[in-house]
Amino acid sequence: MLKDVVLKNRSYRRFYEDFKVDCGTLKEFVDLARLSPSAGNKQPLRYILSCVDEKNELIFPNLAWAAYLTDWKGPSKGERPSAYIVMLADKELSPHYNWDAGIASQSILLGAAEKGLGGCIIASVNKPNLINALKIPEKYEIVFVIAIGKPKENVVIEPVPSNGDIKYYRDSNQTHHVPKRSLPDLILNL
């Protein structure tokens, strides 16, 4: 059932780095994105795939991880993603790529969850450095970097506490807790 896949689709930030995700699998995920809706059917998104250590090492230092976990600088060696999809927008095709980017990212991550993998959409990217490192032509803008790998952490969904704090956190066992608002809180009876 789709809800089961959605529940598996969490933002994972720690992975079994030695579990390799091949570029064929990444292509399958991009194909899901390709088949997803596109504003005006402009299809402005392009992708750079990375599933080799050398390229991953160019990408990783340009990413910021988990803003709410202020004392954590990101996954340590051995817990980093084994693959990335760098999502680009062709600015010449359409200035309205943000809608496409969200839909495409969700399609990619649902595909990953279905295969027992996980990922994280990262918008906090040092874009100038990554553009230089990957030699990305000027007509493209980096939208997101999607980290992909075999999740090494347990992520649980829980109700937002009475104080309303929606910040995710890790407990002493390194379980990642994600508060979610209740369904009645989201539906307006107007």
Sequence and secondary structure as in RCSB ss.txt:
>XXXX:A:sequence
MLKDVVLKNRSYRRFYEDFKVDCGTLKEFVDLARLSPSAGNKQPLRYILSCVDEKNELIFPNLAWAAYLTDWKGP
SKGERPSAYIVMLADKELSPHYNWDAGIASQSILLGAAEKGLGGCIIASVNKPNLINALKIPEKYEIVFVIAIGK
PKENVVIEPVPSNGDIKYYRDSNQTHHVPKRSLPDLILNL
>XXXX:A:secstr
 HHHHHHH  B   B TTS   HHHHHHHHHHHHTS  GGG   EEEEEE SHHHHHHHGGGB   TT TT  S 
 TTSS SEEEEEEEETTT S  HHHHHHHHHHHHHHHHHTT EEEEE  B HHHHHHHHT  TTEEEEEEEEEE 
B S EEEEE  TT     EE TT  EEEEE  HHHH    
